């Protein structure tokens, strides 16, 4: 990983970012990080959070934050707010989502029986498409073996499973953060992210950001990404979490 100072940001027009422990710090969205979002958008950058957080949160984010759209539940949908209206684009229809939720509820009970100390994420009631098991957000941190067991149980049940900085997320479907970010940019903005790769920065911190780190030439880890040694964003900030994101924004905005 290279120091952030080496990132040539002169061509950057799009800023994609994770939320938990990338934009937030210790579970809070601070004024400095929020102001960074607003400053980026005011400078003409398109700003899009790409998160594992639920539809209920993303409704609020799309409506209230200075962003151009939001991808949620690790790629299950994207929302945007335009002309005073919230627009939702799910990859699966409502009947499929309802059927999958029933299956996920059964699996959740099984996982919680088999992994002592794990719990449903507190935001699970606001999810449309995935199962989020809390391993350190509102419960005492589980061991790495316990986290891997949750991942294994999800995959044995036919789910995609990804570890974030706070949850293990599992879902049915062949999508992830990258696939839906690419779909959003093509459908909503008419932008091919592969062709425009050098115009994009992605900021993240955890294993569910791995597809984004691998795809984007200007991928950035906030400093706490180092807690996951296998992750290799191209650049890394000096500061952690929301302060690290503000550092990235300042770097982008200093560029003429």
Backbone bond lengths (Angstrom), bond angles and torsions (degrees), N, CA, C in turn:
res aa  C-N    CA-C-N  psi(-1)  N-CA   C-N-CA  omega(-1)  CA-C   N-CA-C  phi
1 X - - - 1.465 - - 1.525 109.48 -
2 X 1.317 115.37 132.39 1.459 121.28 -178.89 1.533 110.01 -93.19
3 X 1.325 116.88 154.52 1.471 119.16 174.45 1.526 110.85 -62.14
4 X 1.319 115.97 145.79 1.460 120.63 -179.39 1.524 111.75 -55.96
5 X 1.300 118.00 -32.89 1.465 121.35 -177.52 1.524 112.65 -57.53
6 X 1.342 117.38 -21.73 1.460 120.85 -179.04 1.528 113.15 -84.84
7 X 1.335 117.46 -7.68 1.461 120.37 179.63 1.531 109.04 -74.18
8 X 1.321 116.35 121.31 1.462 121.80 176.29 1.526 108.28 -83.62
9 X 1.317 115.67 103.70 1.465 120.43 -171.62 1.517 113.30 -97.92
10 X 1.312 117.84 10.07 1.472 119.42 -173.38 1.527 112.94 -62.32
11 X 1.326 117.57 -30.41 1.470 119.88 -176.53 1.528 113.24 -96.32
12 X 1.332 117.93 -0.47 1.469 120.25 -171.75 1.528 110.91 -71.52
13 X 1.330 115.04 125.47 1.464 121.79 178.24 1.525 112.79 -120.74
14 X 1.335 116.84 -16.89 1.461 121.58 -176.11 1.529 109.53 -127.19
15 X 1.334 116.27 134.12 1.462 121.48 178.67 1.521 108.32 -123.34
16 X 1.328 116.22 113.45 1.463 122.82 175.87 1.527 107.54 -107.04
17 X 1.322 116.99 145.87 1.457 118.87 -174.27 1.515 112.03 -154.40
18 X 1.314 114.46 144.38 1.454 122.40 166.45 1.533 107.82 -71.48
19 X 1.338 116.87 166.79 1.472 119.97 178.82 1.525 111.46 -107.28
20 X 1.339 117.90 -63.45 1.462 120.26 -171.90 1.515 111.80 -65.50
21 X 1.315 116.03 122.67 1.464 124.21 177.78 1.517 113.23 65.10
22 X 1.330 116.97 8.38 1.464 122.56 168.67 1.517 108.34 -111.52
23 X 1.318 116.66 -55.33 1.461 121.55 175.26 1.531 110.42 -90.42
24 X 1.328 116.19 -36.45 1.466 120.01 -178.90 1.520 110.77 -93.34
25 X 1.324 114.66 162.34 1.466 122.33 177.20 1.521 108.12 -131.95
26 X 1.332 115.64 120.91 1.469 120.57 -177.97 1.534 111.44 51.58
27 X 1.340 114.92 40.33 1.457 120.40 175.67 1.508 115.66 80.91
28 X 1.326 118.04 4.13 1.459 121.34 -178.30 1.522 110.72 -118.48
29 X 1.333 115.40 142.59 1.456 121.21 172.73 1.524 107.30 -92.84
30 X 1.332 116.21 105.68 1.457 120.98 -176.72 1.512 112.95 -81.36
31 X 1.330 114.94 164.34 1.461 121.01 -177.90 1.519 111.53 -62.32
32 X 1.331 117.39 -38.68 1.460 120.56 -177.75 1.527 111.06 -63.51
33 X 1.330 116.88 -44.54 1.462 120.40 -179.28 1.523 111.16 -68.91
34 X 1.328 116.94 -41.32 1.464 119.98 179.22 1.526 110.53 -64.46
35 X 1.337 116.08 -41.31 1.465 120.14 178.02 1.525 111.01 -62.86
36 X 1.342 116.24 -32.97 1.458 119.85 177.75 1.524 110.84 -63.95
37 X 1.330 117.03 -42.31 1.468 120.01 175.70 1.525 110.70 -57.49
38 X 1.321 115.46 -48.44 1.462 120.42 -176.98 1.528 111.23 -63.60
39 X 1.337 116.47 -41.17 1.460 119.94 -179.93 1.523 111.32 -65.03
40 X 1.332 117.20 -39.66 1.459 120.30 178.16 1.524 111.15 -62.93
41 X 1.319 116.09 -45.46 1.462 118.92 -179.73 1.522 110.91 -66.02
42 X 1.327 116.92 -40.62 1.466 120.41 178.94 1.521 111.58 -62.69
43 X 1.344 116.01 -29.86 1.463 120.53 179.03 1.529 112.68 -80.27
44 X 1.332 116.84 1.68 1.456 120.47 175.70 1.516 115.33 96.02
45 X 1.341 117.73 5.82 1.464 120.39 175.63 1.529 109.15 -79.37
46 X 1.321 116.85 144.05 1.461 120.06 168.76 1.523 107.30 -83.69
47 X 1.328 116.67 127.88 1.465 122.35 -173.36 1.527 108.78 -118.07
48 X 1.341 116.00 123.87 1.462 120.49 -175.71 1.529 110.35 -137.34
49 X 1.337 119.19 108.58 1.461 120.51 169.59 1.528 110.43 -66.63
50 X 1.324 115.80 140.56 1.470 122.60 178.28 1.526 105.42 -129.56
51 X 1.329 117.23 105.94 1.457 121.26 -161.93 1.521 112.70 -134.85
52 X 1.311 115.41 162.47 1.454 120.88 170.29 1.519 112.72 -89.81
53 X 1.306 117.21 -1.86 1.464 120.87 -177.39 1.531 111.59 -69.76
54 X 1.358 116.41 162.24 1.469 120.89 -166.14 1.518 114.78 -81.27
55 X 1.338 113.45 168.90 1.460 120.95 179.64 1.519 111.71 -56.69
56 X 1.325 117.36 -39.62 1.461 120.09 -179.97 1.511 112.53 -59.81
57 X 1.328 116.11 -42.50 1.460 119.70 176.25 1.519 110.89 -67.26
58 X 1.334 116.47 -41.60 1.467 120.16 -175.29 1.522 111.89 -67.24
59 X 1.325 117.59 -29.66 1.455 121.45 172.42 1.528 109.23 -56.20
60 X 1.333 115.54 -49.90 1.465 120.71 179.49 1.530 111.03 -64.39
61 X 1.327 117.05 -45.83 1.466 121.03 -176.81 1.526 110.77 -59.42
62 X 1.338 116.45 -47.34 1.466 119.82 -178.29 1.521 111.33 -63.08
63 X 1.336 116.58 -37.63 1.462 120.84 -177.94 1.530 112.60 -75.77
64 X 1.330 116.61 -41.96 1.456 120.64 -163.20 1.530 115.68 -106.39
65 X 1.332 117.60 -24.78 1.459 119.29 -174.91 1.526 110.82 -89.74
66 X 1.327 117.90 158.66 1.473 121.09 175.31 1.535 110.54 -79.38
67 X 1.342 115.37 72.07 1.465 122.18 -179.33 1.520 108.85 -134.45
68 X 1.331 115.85 161.60 1.458 121.03 -178.04 1.520 113.17 -94.97
69 X 1.318 117.16 -19.00 1.464 124.03 176.29 1.520 106.02 -175.09
70 X 1.337 116.38 173.47 1.463 120.87 175.14 1.520 108.42 -144.53
71 X 1.329 115.97 135.64 1.463 122.87 171.83 1.519 106.93 -100.83
72 X 1.343 117.38 130.16 1.456 119.91 -175.76 1.514 114.27 -127.32
73 X 1.326 113.88 170.69 1.469 123.14 179.95 1.536 111.56 47.81
74 X 1.343 114.46 44.93 1.472 122.18 176.31 1.522 113.02 59.18
75 X 1.327 116.74 28.76 1.458 119.95 173.60 1.509 115.58 110.98
76 X 1.325 118.01 7.88 1.471 120.40 -178.81 1.524 112.58 -71.06
77 X 1.311 117.31 -20.68 1.465 120.76 -175.58 1.521 109.15 -164.81
78 X 1.333 114.17 168.59 1.463 120.02 162.26 1.521 108.61 -136.44
79 X 1.324 115.50 146.75 1.459 124.04 178.46 1.524 107.89 -121.81
80 X 1.336 115.70 151.21 1.454 119.70 168.39 1.528 109.09 -147.75
81 X 1.307 115.56 161.82 1.463 122.74 -176.34 1.515 107.70 -122.13
82 X 1.322 115.87 120.71 1.459 119.86 -177.30 1.514 109.74 -146.30
83 X 1.312 115.61 137.50 1.466 122.36 178.39 1.525 111.19 52.61
84 X 1.325 115.15 40.27 1.459 120.42 175.36 1.511 115.23 77.24
85 X 1.336 118.31 10.94 1.458 121.67 -178.22 1.523 110.67 -129.22
86 X 1.353 115.58 141.26 1.446 121.07 173.58 1.523 109.30 -87.83
87 X 1.333 116.44 131.83 1.462 121.69 178.49 1.524 107.79 -117.33
88 X 1.350 116.78 134.24 1.459 122.37 -177.18 1.525 109.80 -118.07
89 X 1.310 115.46 136.14 1.478 121.52 177.74 1.525 108.02 -128.85
90 X 1.344 116.37 100.00 1.464 122.21 176.54 1.522 109.38 -92.23
91 X 1.337 115.76 148.33 1.456 119.68 176.43 1.523 111.74 -79.76
92 X 1.346 117.69 -26.84 1.469 122.78 178.42 1.522 109.00 -113.68
93 X 1.346 117.10 149.12 1.464 118.79 178.64 1.528 110.82 -77.93
94 X 1.320 116.47 172.23 1.466 120.87 -173.47 1.516 112.71 -63.36
95 X 1.326 118.10 -38.07 1.461 119.38 -178.68 1.531 110.43 -65.69
96 X 1.317 117.53 -40.36 1.465 120.85 177.55 1.518 110.64 -65.53
97 X 1.334 117.08 -41.13 1.464 120.17 179.56 1.524 111.08 -64.31
98 X 1.331 116.94 -39.19 1.468 120.18 179.84 1.524 110.91 -65.95
99 X 1.317 116.65 -42.01 1.468 120.27 178.36 1.527 110.52 -63.79
100 X 1.307 116.53 -43.58 1.466 120.23 -179.67 1.521 111.60 -66.02
101 X 1.329 117.58 -37.02 1.470 119.63 178.58 1.515 111.30 -61.29
102 X 1.332 117.42 -38.39 1.466 119.95 178.40 1.529 110.84 -63.48
103 X 1.316 116.32 -42.12 1.469 119.67 178.19 1.522 111.31 -66.37
104 X 1.318 117.23 -38.60 1.458 120.70 179.87 1.526 111.81 -67.18
105 X 1.314 116.67 -35.09 1.470 119.97 177.56 1.524 110.89 -62.68
106 X 1.320 117.25 -41.37 1.464 120.36 177.77 1.523 110.66 -64.92
107 X 1.323 116.46 -43.45 1.455 120.17 -179.37 1.526 110.69 -64.76
108 X 1.317 117.26 -38.44 1.468 120.37 -179.88 1.525 110.69 -57.56
109 X 1.326 117.38 -44.34 1.466 120.30 179.76 1.522 110.75 -61.48
110 X 1.319 116.39 -39.82 1.454 120.73 -179.97 1.527 111.34 -65.25
111 X 1.327 116.46 -44.81 1.465 120.21 -179.74 1.517 111.14 -63.01
112 X 1.306 117.48 -43.73 1.469 120.30 -177.54 1.523 111.60 -66.60
113 X 1.337 116.21 -29.61 1.472 119.18 174.90 1.530 111.13 -68.87
114 X 1.337 115.30 -36.63 1.460 119.68 -171.35 1.531 114.79 -91.70
115 X 1.321 117.30 -14.47 1.471 120.82 -177.89 1.527 108.74 -125.21
116 X 1.316 117.52 90.49 1.472 120.60 -179.70 1.528 110.99 -57.68
117 X 1.327 114.91 137.42 1.460 120.53 178.40 1.505 114.55 93.80
118 X 1.337 117.09 -18.76 1.461 120.03 176.53 1.528 109.21 -76.62
119 X 1.328 115.58 157.61 1.463 120.70 179.54 1.522 108.97 -148.84
120 X 1.317 115.58 158.27 1.458 118.68 169.13 1.523 108.88 -62.39
121 X 1.320 117.11 139.98 1.460 119.93 174.72 1.523 109.51 -59.94
122 X 1.309 115.41 145.36 1.469 119.25 -178.42 1.524 112.04 -63.97
123 X 1.339 117.40 -20.28 1.463 119.49 178.59 1.533 113.41 -93.77
124 X 1.335 117.69 7.87 1.467 120.35 -178.31 1.536 113.33 -56.82
125 X 1.344 119.84 -38.34 1.472 118.35 -179.62 1.524 114.43 -61.00
126 X 1.323 117.56 -16.14 1.460 120.65 -176.78 1.524 112.23 -101.79
127 X 1.345 116.37 9.89 1.464 121.40 -178.23 1.524 111.18 -93.33
128 X 1.307 115.87 144.11 1.461 122.90 179.29 1.524 112.16 -101.14
129 X 1.333 118.48 -28.01 1.458 119.06 -164.97 1.513 115.29 -135.13
130 X 1.320 119.39 -15.91 1.453 117.29 -172.14 1.522 112.35 -133.60
131 X 1.312 114.08 168.79 1.460 123.40 178.73 1.516 107.26 -108.64
132 X 1.321 117.00 125.78 1.460 121.82 179.25 1.521 108.74 -116.80
133 X 1.325 116.10 117.68 1.457 122.37 177.44 1.526 108.32 -104.13
134 X 1.305 115.20 123.74 1.459 122.50 -178.23 1.522 109.83 -78.91
135 X 1.347 115.88 124.63 1.460 118.38 175.94 1.529 112.78 -116.15
136 X 1.365 117.03 -5.76 1.470 117.39 176.77 1.518 114.22 -162.99
137 X 1.335 119.58 -4.05 1.466 119.72 -176.49 1.523 111.15 -71.25
138 X 1.329 116.70 -59.03 1.463 121.38 -178.21 1.524 112.45 -117.59
139 X 1.312 116.92 10.78 1.466 122.44 176.25 1.526 108.36 -125.55
140 X 1.341 118.36 157.74 1.461 119.39 172.97 1.522 109.47 -57.43
141 X 1.346 117.99 139.14 1.476 120.40 -174.57 1.528 112.41 -55.89
142 X 1.328 115.40 133.62 1.454 121.69 175.75 1.526 109.89 -84.05
143 X 1.317 116.18 158.97 1.456 121.24 176.71 1.526 109.99 -69.21
144 X 1.335 115.27 161.33 1.465 119.21 176.92 1.525 110.97 -62.67
145 X 1.333 117.64 -32.12 1.465 120.77 177.10 1.520 111.02 -64.38
146 X 1.343 116.87 -40.25 1.465 120.36 179.32 1.526 110.51 -66.40
147 X 1.330 116.09 -41.04 1.467 119.80 178.23 1.525 110.10 -61.62
148 X 1.335 116.62 -44.27 1.462 120.18 178.66 1.524 111.76 -64.05
149 X 1.320 116.94 -32.73 1.472 119.48 177.77 1.536 110.29 -66.80
150 X 1.311 117.44 -40.06 1.468 120.34 176.79 1.529 109.80 -60.81
151 X 1.323 115.78 -45.95 1.473 119.95 178.54 1.529 110.34 -58.36
152 X 1.328 116.19 -45.62 1.463 120.46 -177.74 1.523 111.30 -63.44
153 X 1.321 117.96 -43.10 1.468 121.20 179.43 1.523 111.22 -62.71
154 X 1.317 116.56 -39.02 1.465 119.51 177.83 1.526 110.56 -64.89
155 X 1.318 116.43 -46.10 1.463 119.30 -177.10 1.521 111.79 -67.92
156 X 1.332 117.43 -34.45 1.465 120.14 176.44 1.526 111.51 -64.75
157 X 1.343 116.73 -26.15 1.465 121.31 178.00 1.523 112.53 -87.26
158 X 1.334 117.17 4.31 1.457 120.74 176.68 1.508 115.12 91.44
159 X 1.340 117.50 13.16 1.454 120.96 -179.51 1.520 111.05 -94.26
160 X 1.322 115.94 153.14 1.455 121.11 159.40 1.520 106.56 -74.96
161 X 1.299 118.17 140.93 1.462 121.51 -179.11 1.512 109.41 -135.32
162 X 1.334 115.83 133.52 1.455 121.59 178.62 1.523 108.99 -137.06
163 X 1.313 115.22 145.93 1.463 121.55 178.37 1.519 108.94 -99.85
164 X 1.323 116.82 125.15 1.457 121.06 170.84 1.521 108.19 -98.60
165 X 1.312 117.29 -171.15 1.462 120.06 179.68 1.517 112.33 -73.46
166 X 1.351 117.86 -10.15 1.466 120.77 -175.96 1.523 114.04 -135.56
167 X 1.336 117.34 -26.21 1.463 121.94 -173.98 1.526 110.69 -129.19
168 X 1.347 114.24 161.06 1.455 120.20 160.06 1.524 106.22 -105.21
169 X 1.315 116.95 122.32 1.465 122.01 -178.88 1.519 109.89 -106.57
170 X 1.341 115.33 137.12 1.454 120.54 176.54 1.510 110.30 -132.59
171 X 1.342 116.67 142.80 1.459 120.42 -178.70 1.525 110.08 -155.19
172 X 1.333 114.11 156.83 1.459 121.56 170.44 1.526 108.17 -86.95
173 X 1.307 117.04 146.76 1.468 119.45 176.64 1.511 111.96 119.05
174 X 1.325 114.82 154.71 1.465 121.58 -175.77 1.530 109.51 -102.08
175 X 1.311 116.14 62.31 1.458 120.40 178.40 1.518 108.77 -140.37
176 X 1.324 115.03 164.02 1.452 122.29 173.07 1.528 107.24 -152.66
177 X 1.318 116.26 -173.28 1.463 119.48 -178.33 1.523 112.11 -56.62
178 X 1.334 115.83 -43.84 1.461 119.71 -175.67 1.520 111.78 -67.56
179 X 1.335 117.30 -47.13 1.465 120.33 -176.52 1.525 111.16 -57.64
180 X 1.336 116.84 -42.51 1.466 119.03 -176.63 1.522 111.47 -79.87
181 X 1.328 117.98 -31.19 1.462 118.97 173.09 1.529 109.93 -60.73
182 X 1.334 116.59 -41.75 1.464 119.94 178.79 1.534 110.56 -64.75
183 X 1.328 116.10 -41.05 1.469 119.53 178.84 1.531 110.81 -63.61
184 X 1.336 116.16 -45.89 1.466 120.74 178.66 1.522 110.89 -55.61
185 X 1.321 116.97 -50.17 1.451 119.10 -174.39 1.524 111.70 -66.05
186 X 1.325 117.36 -34.17 1.458 119.33 178.24 1.529 110.67 -73.27
187 X 1.330 116.85 -46.67 1.468 120.10 -174.64 1.522 112.46 -75.22
188 X 1.293 117.39 -38.15 1.473 120.45 -173.80 1.524 112.05 -92.44
189 X 1.334 117.47 -40.21 1.457 120.77 -172.51 1.528 113.57 -112.49
190 X 1.347 118.06 -6.49 1.445 120.60 -177.78 1.520 113.17 65.75
191 X 1.345 116.18 33.67 1.463 121.76 -175.95 1.524 108.98 -118.91
192 X 1.331 116.61 127.78 1.457 122.67 174.28 1.531 106.87 -89.74
193 X 1.331 116.87 109.25 1.457 119.92 -174.37 1.527 112.55 -64.79
194 X 1.321 117.14 -27.30 1.459 117.91 177.11 1.521 110.32 -68.76
195 X 1.313 116.20 -45.55 1.467 120.02 179.89 1.520 111.83 -67.97
196 X 1.335 116.13 -30.06 1.469 120.91 -176.32 1.528 112.09 -103.03
197 X 1.322 117.02 20.73 1.467 121.81 -172.28 1.533 112.47 -50.96
198 X 1.328 117.14 -43.27 1.465 119.67 -175.40 1.522 112.52 -71.06
199 X 1.341 117.31 -8.91 1.461 121.18 177.23 1.538 112.26 -92.58
200 X 1.330 116.89 1.65 1.467 121.25 -171.28 1.523 110.88 -117.67
201 X 1.341 115.67 139.90 1.462 122.67 166.01 1.520 107.93 -115.65
202 X 1.329 116.14 136.28 1.462 120.78 171.17 1.516 109.02 -120.60
203 X 1.335 116.82 131.99 1.465 122.41 179.03 1.519 109.94 -117.69
204 X 1.347 116.60 132.24 1.458 121.06 179.29 1.508 111.24 -156.26
205 X 1.355 115.21 -171.20 1.463 118.19 -175.26 1.519 115.16 -153.18
206 X 1.348 119.90 -4.59 1.468 118.49 -168.76 1.524 111.50 -144.25
207 X 1.358 117.84 173.27 1.460 120.45 -172.50 1.519 115.79 -57.64
208 X 1.332 119.23 -30.17 1.459 117.36 179.08 1.530 112.76 -73.30
209 X 1.333 116.35 -3.36 1.467 121.12 172.69 1.522 112.58 -91.80
210 X 1.319 117.07 -2.22 1.463 120.38 -173.57 1.526 113.35 -56.88
211 X 1.353 120.23 -43.38 1.469 118.09 178.57 1.529 112.59 -59.91
212 X 1.338 115.74 -34.97 1.464 119.92 179.96 1.524 110.62 -71.35
213 X 1.326 116.51 -42.47 1.470 119.97 177.98 1.525 110.97 -59.86
214 X 1.327 115.89 -39.53 1.454 119.43 -177.97 1.521 113.38 -72.44
215 X 1.314 117.33 -29.77 1.464 121.69 -173.89 1.523 113.45 -86.00
216 X 1.330 116.75 -42.88 1.459 119.74 -170.70 1.532 111.83 -88.74
217 X 1.323 114.82 131.71 1.462 120.41 178.07 1.531 110.90 -64.39
218 X 1.322 116.29 -32.04 1.459 121.32 -179.12 1.529 110.57 -106.33
219 X 1.333 116.69 51.05 1.462 119.42 176.40 1.519 109.47 -81.86
220 X 1.342 115.26 139.83 1.468 121.44 -175.01 1.519 108.89 -130.42
221 X 1.312 116.09 130.57 1.451 120.97 171.28 1.514 109.13 -101.67
222 X 1.335 117.29 131.67 1.462 117.45 166.77 1.529 106.77 -68.47
223 X 1.320 117.39 157.54 1.469 121.05 -164.16 1.526 113.66 -56.59
224 X 1.329 117.60 -29.40 1.464 119.56 -179.50 1.527 112.84 -70.40
225 X 1.332 118.15 -3.25 1.463 120.47 173.40 1.530 110.58 -59.67
226 X 1.320 116.88 -21.42 1.459 120.48 -177.73 1.524 113.15 -67.68
227 X 1.319 117.29 -12.70 1.472 118.80 176.69 1.529 111.17 -70.67
228 X 1.337 117.23 -13.25 1.460 123.07 175.47 1.536 107.51 -115.92
229 X 1.341 117.99 88.46 1.472 120.98 -170.23 1.518 114.70 -58.59
230 X 1.322 119.24 -25.25 1.458 120.39 -177.86 1.511 114.31 -76.77
231 X 1.331 118.48 -12.55 1.459 121.17 -177.32 1.522 110.59 -82.31
232 X 1.323 115.90 138.14 1.457 120.48 -175.39 1.529 112.10 -134.63
233 X 1.343 117.95 69.77 1.464 117.55 168.07 1.522 109.33 -63.02
234 X 1.320 116.24 160.94 1.469 118.60 -176.23 1.525 112.09 -72.45
235 X 1.338 116.28 -32.75 1.456 121.56 -176.75 1.524 109.31 -131.37
236 X 1.332 116.04 161.09 1.461 120.05 179.31 1.525 109.12 -141.54
237 X 1.327 115.82 141.93 1.459 120.42 177.99 1.525 110.13 -81.82
238 X 1.315 115.60 165.06 1.457 120.41 174.88 1.529 110.99 -78.13
239 X 1.329 116.91 -36.32 1.459 122.15 -176.21 1.519 110.71 -96.60
240 X 1.309 115.02 160.63 1.454 121.28 -179.78 1.529 111.68 -94.21
241 X 1.328 114.62 159.35 1.467 124.44 166.20 1.536 111.48 49.83
242 X 1.341 117.07 -136.96 1.460 120.50 -173.98 1.511 114.22 -59.97
243 X 1.335 116.51 -33.37 1.467 119.56 176.55 1.522 110.06 -67.07
244 X 1.329 116.80 -36.31 1.461 120.73 176.02 1.516 111.28 -65.36
245 X 1.345 117.64 -39.24 1.459 119.44 177.68 1.523 110.71 -65.46
246 X 1.332 117.04 -41.17 1.466 119.57 176.96 1.521 110.84 -61.92
247 X 1.338 116.64 -35.75 1.472 121.03 175.32 1.531 110.33 -61.51
248 X 1.325 116.86 -44.37 1.461 120.82 177.37 1.522 110.86 -61.18
249 X 1.328 117.13 -47.24 1.466 120.27 -179.61 1.523 111.15 -59.50
250 X 1.322 117.25 -41.99 1.458 120.58 179.05 1.524 110.57 -62.35
251 X 1.330 116.80 -38.96 1.460 120.51 177.94 1.536 110.52 -63.36
252 X 1.325 116.41 -44.32 1.462 119.78 179.78 1.535 111.79 -65.49
253 X 1.308 116.42 -36.73 1.449 119.97 -175.39 1.532 112.99 -82.01
254 X 1.322 116.36 -17.15 1.476 119.37 174.71 1.515 111.35 -75.65
255 X 1.322 115.75 -20.80 1.463 120.52 -176.09 1.528 110.28 -73.97
256 X 1.330 118.05 123.68 1.464 119.49 -179.07 1.513 112.46 -65.33
